[in-house]
Amino acid sequence: MKRAELTGQRFGSWLVLGPAEARNYNARWSCRCDCGVLAAVQTGHLIGGYSTQCRPCASRKAGISSGAANSSSDEEVTYITVHVRLRTQRGRASDRACACGAPARQWAYQHGDPQERTGLIGGRQGWLTFSPNLDAYAPMCFPCHRRLDQQHTPICNVNGVSR
């Protein structure tokens, strides 16, 4: 498969400088954030909108640069800022085990939290449900996370109305 040419393109605060060394068969790009930080970012993370800035900028935007758990107003919290907070405060999900015993891969929202929200993130179709409450997340493997989300996904008719 031919590699996309992203040199010179902008993805949020990232400016793509050129190709970087691949890691685990994932094509990566050398990028510079508007703040000056240099990093290698996966192609899919750029194109899909999962990475739009460096970690320090994401942390500042999430209100955690001072170390405070919820220093930004919950009104401003997005799906991305919640996941930045999770990783910063609780570490990588992959460092833990899923309840089934398999290695965890993602932080999964457990659903039903009173602070539950829905929102879109770049590159995704449809709405994502999340909560600003970090205690509403558990480390899960892909199959368990998928099953959990499928149990809580509303079925929509042609007009997008839940039934």
N, C-alpha and C positions, 0 to 999 in steps of 0.2 A: 504494500500500500504506500502511495506517495505521501510524503510529509507535507502538511499545509505550510505555506510561507506566511509567517506572522511578523517578520522583522519590520519595525517601524510602526506597527499598529498599537493602538491604545486599548486597554481593557481596564476601565475604572482609572485608578491611579497608576497602574502599571504601564510602562513603555517597554515594548519588546525590543531588545538590543540585538538578538540573534540566537541561533541554536545553542543549546547547552547539552552536556553529556546526559544520555538517557539513563534512567534508573529503573530496574525491574521491568524492562521492556517498555517503559512509559517515556514518550518523547517529552523533552522539557526545553524551556526557553529561558535564556538569560534576560531578566527584566530589572528595570530600575523604577522604584516607587517615586512619586513626586517629592517625598521627603529625602530621597537620596539613597535609601537602602537598596542593595542589590540582592537578588535571589533567583534561583532556578525554579520555574513554575511549570507544572505539567500542562500540556496542550489542552486537555479536556477541562482543567480547572479554569483556564483563561476563557475558552470559548463558551463554556457552560455558565460562566458568571460566578463560580464557586470561590474564585480568588480575584479580588478587585483591588487589593492593597496589601502592603506588608503587615506582618503580625503586630509590630509596635503601633502602626496607625489604626489597625483594627481594634487593638486593645484600648487605645485612647478613645476611639469612637464608641466602644462598648462601655466606657466609663470605668475601666478597671486598671488604668495606669497607676492610680494611687494605691491599688490593692483592695479598695472597697468593693464588696460583692455587688452592691446594687447602687452605685453612686449616680448612675444616669436614671432618669425618670423611666418607669416602666412603660409610659406612653410612647417612648422612643425606641423601645426594644423591638428588634426584628429577629427572624429566624436565625440569621447569620450572627447577630450579636450574642444570642443565647448560646450558640455553639462555640463561639470564641470564649465566652465566660466558662462554659463547661470544660473546655480543654485547658484553659488557664488555671482554673480553680480545682478541678478534679483530675486533671491529667488526661492522657490518651485512653480511650475505651479499650484499645488493643492491649493495654497493659493489665487488663482484667479478664475475668471469665464471665460468660453468659450464664444465666440460671440453669440452662440445660447441660452445662459443663464444658461446652465448646469454647474456644477462644472468642472473646468479644471483638467486634470490628467497628461498632458505631455506638454513639449515645442515642438511645431510643426514648422518645417521649411516651410515657405510660398512659396518657389520655385521662380525661375526667377531672383535671385540675380546675379549681374555680377561676383561675386567672387565664384559662385557655384562650388562645388567639388563633386566627388563620391569616395567612399571607402568602404572597408569591415571592419567589427568589428568581434571580436572573437565570435564563436558560431552561427553566422548568415549565411544564404545562400543568395547569391546575393549581389548586390551593393546598398549602401545607399547614397542618395543625401543630402548634407548639405552645409552650408556656414559658414565661420569664422565671418561673420557680425552678431552680436547678435541682431541687429534691424530687421533681416529677420525672426525672430521667434515670435510666438504668443502662449499664453496658450490655449490649446484645450482639449475637452473631447475626449474619444476614438473614438466614431462614426464619429465625424467631422474630426478628424485627419486621420482616415482610408480613408474617402471619399476624402479628399484633396490629400493624397498620391496616391490613385488609379487614380485620374485624371492626375497625373504627372508621372506615371510609364510607361516606354516604353514597347510596346509589342515586344517580341523577338521570332524569329523563332528557329528552332532546333539547328542552328549553333551559337545562341546567338547574332545574328545581329539584331539591332533594325529595325523595319519597320515603 
